[in-house]
């Protein structure tokens, strides 16, 4: 592996040397002409343009000439560390004495690449190898050099001169969705040390560079976050989930087409058209997804509304603005010329260069994790006063964050110990966010959460560290508060498998007909008891079936049902209703075959794709009545329950579509003896194996039955002449 890494370095160095040699070719005649009466460039200009090029060529030529024979005569004991040590030392010595303005980006970029290469080499060099300490030293020198460059670049790059010689620095910038007269608009928001500026990215035409058009600005001294009266602000209209999922389906289809096209040919007009279509669909999803209002207003009460996907993000903006407002005391206004200059400077100052779309990612960039993440929220320390504290967990999916789990409220303590476990589904996720809230007794009339955010933090989900089956312990430090977590990841490859139970006396992992026969019932007892408890006290629970229950509670209920514990109903009455909902979902997920049966699952997904509505209804109902009796009766019982849950949508936020999204894949996912999914958890199954398209079809099947006004009773199974006899 070390030889492959070094071979790549040789190829890269060879290309870099050819670039330097191409620069040296015009340098000599230009220097000669500089001493004549009609020079093209002055000696000073030549020195600036070709700054240190000969020296860099000499350094890298020596490195290349030294490395080439060692790679050609390779053995596992071959040493190369001294060459890297010499290279980074030489580059640092030649570049460090000069100011930032004198540095060319190409040499600095080269050092950056060398640093990455050193990381790779160290990864594949045993600690006992003689090269190991030399490579470590070379990496230290390289990192120190880059740190010194960053210290020089950052303040200069992020600042511009304003009146009285003060520096206006850019603190943060981000692409956001603004709500303008009910329409969603993509904006680039810039937060400077003294003002907030909202700009629109102009369309690039005729080879022109990137340009911004300022839509509005507010001096930080005038910014307020007070909630504006609904009559004065545009109401936040949520996009129906069906429309968002339709866009996701299109994105998955286009990505599949791109992958197929790449296998056939490496480029071409077809690939360009597909990428353009992908960009359009991802941009549309970016506009449609966020639904949480972040409102700012100026001193005259003029309000502006941004839509974001996460309370975490909203609080981040509030925190940084409030902190900066402590240093801003006076209001001001910019002239049209000053505003234009500031807007023009945004192109150079911006730190976020691309709209957050996957089309803008390199092919080798991680697309995130697909599977299930088990998280145990252990405890929190560092609280300075007793609070009623709870935590929420968010993960990113399709580019925006979704709230996935919530701990119970731990009351009147400075050291809460939740020790609650949650199972969170990941769809291309890269980040886990945690927010700690202090629970308040009263709520706003409009239902908005008034609980106070005490701390927030996030961690990157590293595929390498989460590969093992063991729990990974970690601590999230935030605002003096530390929260201890444990995490364990299960890739889609394993989480998709339905595993029959070895203990046939239980209910989980046992065929549904065997359970109903043993219980002398038409619908399994576990289904009836869970539904009964949820209908008793969970119909108005926000996010019922969507919010994860505590995993330890779910496992306790699972064990009780498997053991036929007579006190299971008492256990359920003391448990959080989300744990009961989680137990019901787990039961259907662990059935040895799906409720819709392996034999008929594919037929259901084919039937839902029929375009003729009459033929579709005939096909779907005929298929439904073809299910084995225990499966059919259990499904109809569950369907009635889900319809009653959706009747409370205004309170619990669970529409037909939300319920279909939760239960569709669980009820229709086929059992596979041998998983066909890739072993790599970072491989996006939705892109390579049509996984996302299959899930959407399964969602559509359940949604169809939820929206169907009348479904024949089981007795009409005998009267199938009403329907087509062929599927």
Secondary structure as UniProt FT lines:
FT   HELIX           2..34
FT   TURN            37..38
FT   HELIX           43..49
FT   TURN            50..52
FT   HELIX           53..72
FT   TURN            76..77
FT   HELIX           81..96
FT   HELIX           100..102
FT   HELIX           105..123
FT   TURN            127..128
FT   HELIX           131..157
FT   STRAND          159..161
FT   HELIX           163..165
FT   STRAND          167..180
FT   TURN            181..182
FT   STRAND          183..192
FT   STRAND          195..201
FT   TURN            206..207
FT   STRAND          212..219
FT   HELIX           220..222
FT   TURN            230..232
FT   HELIX           241..264
FT   HELIX           269..289
FT   STRAND          292..297
FT   TURN            299..300
FT   STRAND          303..308
FT   HELIX           311..325
FT   TURN            326..327
FT   HELIX           336..349
FT   HELIX           358..360
FT   TURN            363..364
FT   STRAND          369..381
FT   STRAND          387..397
FT   TURN            398..399
FT   STRAND          400..406
FT   STRAND          410..413
FT   STRAND          417..429
FT   STRAND          431..438
FT   TURN            445..446
FT   STRAND          452..460
FT   TURN            463..466
FT   STRAND          472..478
FT   TURN            479..480
FT   STRAND          481..491
FT   HELIX           492..495
FT   TURN            504..505
FT   TURN            508..509
FT   HELIX           512..519
FT   HELIX           525..537
FT   TURN            539..540
FT   TURN            542..546
FT   HELIX           551..562
FT   TURN            563..564
FT   TURN            566..567
FT   HELIX           568..574
FT   HELIX           577..589
FT   TURN            595..596
FT   HELIX           598..607
FT   TURN            608..609
FT   HELIX           613..624
FT   TURN            625..626
FT   HELIX           629..646
FT   TURN            647..648
FT   HELIX           649..652
FT   HELIX           656..668
FT   TURN            681..682
FT   HELIX           685..688
FT   HELIX           691..707
FT   HELIX           714..722
//
